Amino acid sequence: MNLQLVFLWSKKIHRWLLWFVTLLGSWMMLSGYLMHKELEGESPVSVEIMLFLRTWHNEVSSYFIIVFTLMMLTGLSMWGVPKLIQRQNNK
């Protein structure tokens, strides 16, 4: 397997996953902030909306973990592949 091809594909996938992590993370940040405000008694939204936010926060967190883990793995391969290429070239 061509290590340079692995590096390029990892870089491309990592870049796309970055956008998904940003979008999912923004949603989780907003819903988490609103849930925190509910705990403080300063909820700016109704109870029905809070139930919706809590449910969706729990649903999105599963996808966030999957995407973040994939992003971590592609980042690890982008870090490790140049080291493997350098090791092969030194031999």
N, C-alpha and C positions, 0 to 999 in steps of 0.2 A: 504494500500500500504506500502511496506517495505521501510523505509527511507534509509536504508543502500544500497539497490538496486538502488534507485534514485541517491544517491551520487556516486556510482560506474559507473553508466551509464553516469552521467553528466561529470565525470572525463574523461571517455573514449572519449565521444563526444568532450569535450573541447580540448583534446589533438589533435584530428584530425583537428578541426577547427583552431588550432594554426598554422598548416602547411598551410592551405588554406589562412589564413590571411597573413602569411609570403610571400607566393608566389604572391598573389594579391597585397599586399603592395609593394613588390619589383618592380613589373611591374609598378605600379602607381608612385612610386618614380622615376624610370628611365624615364618614359614618361613625368612626370612633370618637371624633370630636363631639358630634351631636349626642352620642350615647353618654359621653362623660358629662356633658351639660345637663343631661337628664338626671344623673346621679347627684349633681349639685342642686337640683331643683330649679334650674334656669332653662328648661327645655323650650326652645323656640318653635317646636312643631307639636302636632297632636299625637295622641297615644297610638292611633292607627299607623301613622307614618313612622313612629318609633319602632313598632313591631315589624314593619316592612324593612326598616333600616337594619334592625338586629338580625333578621332572617337573611337578608342579602349580604350583610357583613360576614356572617358565618359561611355562606355559600362561596363568596368571593375568596375567602381566606384559603380554601382548599386549592383553588386554581392558582392563587398567588404563590403558595408553597411549591406547587409543581413547576411553575414557570421560573421561580427564583432558583430552585434546585437545578433545573436545566441550564439556566444562565451561569450558575456557579460551575457546573461541569464544563461548559464551553469555555469559560474563563480559565479554568484549570488546564484545559488542553491548549489554549493559546499561550499559556505560560510555559507548559512543559514541552511542547513540540519544538520550539527553537532550541531548547537545551538538548533534546535528542538529536536534532540535526547537527548541532555543534559537536556533540560527542561522536557522531558518525564521521564527520569531516576530519576530526582530529586523529582518528585511527588509521 
